[in-house]
Amino acid sequence: MMAFSHRCDRLLLREFVASDAADIQGLHADARVRELLPDEQPLHEARWAAEFAACLAGFYRRHPGLGIWRCAVPLSAAEEQFAGWFSLMPLQASPDTVQLGIRPGDAELGSRLRPEHWGSGLSLSGGEVLLRHAFETLALHTVWGICHPENRGARVCLEALGFTPRSRALYEGQPSDYHALDATTWSAVQTLSRRERLRQTRRALARSHRPTALALP
C-alpha cells in the first residue's frame, strides 16, 4: 500500500518525517493541548519529540495505511501553516477491551490541533478524511474514538462524525469515554445531504463551549 496523504483546499495531511520534530514539540508545548491527554512521553521536550518523529518512520512501514499524519492548512498556493496532527491507530484487543466491543483489526481515530484551530471545523474535516480512508480503503469494520470525560469538544466532534457513545472505562490508566462507529453506520451518515450534515455539525458545535483536541494514545 502506498503512503497515505491527502490534499485539499482545507487541509494537507502527510507522514511525519524527522525534520518535523520541532512541530511536534511546539504542538505539545501548549499546556492546553496536554491538559487532558494520557501521554507518558513529554513530547514538549525536544529529545522526546525527536525520538517520537524518528519512530514514526518505522511505524508507517509496519502498519500500512495506519499512523499519525502531520496536518497543515494552506495559506496560499506556496505557503502552509502547521496545525497539528490526525491519527488512525490500531487498537489492541484483550479480554478487557473485548468486553467493550473492541475486536482485532479495529482502529482509533484521533487528532491534536493547535488551540487557534479549535472550533474551526478542522477536526471534523480531518476526521471525515480519515474515516473515508478507514472504511473505503482499509475496509475496517469499526473505528473508535476515545476521550477524557471532560473533553466536551472531543465528544461533540465524535457525535458530529456519527460515533455512538458505548462505555466509560480506563484508557492508559485514566477514565475515558469510548465511542464507536461501524462501517454500516458510517455509510448511512454519508447518505445525508450536504445541508443536513452541515446542520447536524453546527448543532453539535453550538453545544460545545470549549472545543478541544481528541485524545490520542
N, C-alpha and C positions, 0 to 999 in steps of 0.2 A: 504494500500500500504506500502511495506517495505521501510525503509530509503534508499534513493538513494546514491550510492557511485560508484566509478569507479577506476579501477587499470589496468595500462598497463605499458609498458616499457618506455613510455614518460612522464606520469603524474599520480598522485594519487589524487583523489577527495574524500572527506568525509565531513560529517557535522561538523560544528564548535562546540566546547564544551567550557565550562567556562575557562578551563586552556589555551585556545588559545588566551586569551585577549592580551598577550604580542606580539603575531604575528600580530594581528590587529593593535595595537599601532605602532609597528615597521614599518609596511607597510605604514601607513599614516604619519609617522614622516618625510618621504622624501618629501620635498616641490614639487618635480617634479611630484609625484603621485597626490598630492592635487590640482595642478595648475588649471585644467580645470573642476574639479568636482563641482557639485552643492550642496555639503553637508551642512547641517545646524549643524550637530553634529561634534565637534572637536575630531575625532577619534584618533588623535595623542596624546591625553591626556589619561592617564591611567584610570581615572574614567569612561570616556565615552566609552573607548574601552571595559572595563569590563562589563558595562551595556549593550552594544551592543551584546556582546557574550552571555550574560545571556538571553537576549530577543529572540535570535535566536532559542533557545530550544523550546519555545512555538510556534514560527512561523512554524517550521517544522511540528508540530503536527496539527496545524490549516490548513495548506496548503500542504497536502501530495504531494510529487513529485516536489514541488517548493522550492526555498530557495537560500541561499548563501553557497557555499561549499569551504572549505579550499583546496588549491591546493599546492601540493609539487612535486618536481622532485626527482626521485630515484637516489641516488649516488652509491649505491651498494645494495646487497640483504638485508642488515640490516640497511642501512642509507638512509635518505632522507633530502631534504632541502626545507624549506618553500619558496614558490614562489609568493603567492598572493591568489586571490580568483576568482571563476567564479560564475555566478548567473543566475537564471531563475526566475524572479519575476512577480507576477500578475500586470497587468495594469488596472487602474480603468477607466471604460467607463463613460463619461459625455457628455453633449451636445457639449462641445468644442472638446473633443477627437473623438467623432463620426464623426465630420466634417473631421478629418484627416484620418478616416477609421478604427479607433480602435473600437473593439467590445467587449462586455463582454466575458471573457474567454481568451482573448489574453494575452500574456506574453512578458516580455522584457528580452533579453539576454544581459549580461554584464560581464566584467572582470576588475580586477585591479591587475596588476602584478608589482613586484619589478623591478626597472629600468634595472637591469642586465639581465632580460629576455625579454626586449623589442626587437623586431626584430628577435627573435629566432624561431618564428613559433609556440610558445607555445600557444598564444592566438587563433590561428587557430585550433590547436589540441583540446583545451578545448572547443572551440565553436562548433566544429563538434560533440563532445561527447554529449553536452547538446542539440543540435538541434536534434540529433537522439533520445534522451530521450524525447524531447518535442513532436516530430511528431509520433514516433513509440510507445512509452509507454503511454504518456499522451493524445495522439490523438488531439493535439491542431491544430487549423486551421491556425493561423497566429502568428508569433513571430516577435517582433520589436527590432530594435537596435537604440538607441538614443544617440547622442553625441554632444559635443560642436562643432560649425562650424570650429574652429581652430584645432580640434583634427584630423589631417590628417591621423595619423596611425589607428585610430578607423574606419574611413571611408574606408580605404584600406582593413582592416580586414573584415569588413562587406561585401564589394564588393566581396572579395575572397570567402566568405562563401555563396554567392548567393543572398544577400539582394539587394533590389532596392530602391534608394532614392525616398521619397514620398513628403516631405514638410519640411519647416522650421517654427517652432512655439516655443512658450515658454514652458519650461520644468523646474519645480522647480524655476520659476522666471527668467530664463535666456534663451536667444535664443538658439535653439538646432535643429539639423538636425535629422529628423525621417526617418528611413529605415524599410522596411517590407519584410518579407519572408513568403510565404504561403506554405502549405503542397505540393501542386502540383508542384510549382517551385522547392522546395527542392528535391522532387522525381526526377525531371528532371536533377538536378545537380548531383545526385547520379549515373546517367547513364553514366556520363563521365568516360572515362578510367582513371586509376591512373595517367598515364603520362600526359593526358590532364589537369587533375585537378592540378597537380604539376606545369605545365607550366603556368596555369592561376594564381596560387598563386604567383609564382616567379615574373610574370609581375606586379602583384598588389603591391607586396612588393618593387619591384625596383622603383616604382613611389613615394615611401614614403622616405623622408629624415630624418624623426624623428618619428619612431613608438612609440605609446603611448597606455596607457590602455583605455579600453572602459569606458565611464562614466556610473555610476550606481546610482540609487536613494538611 
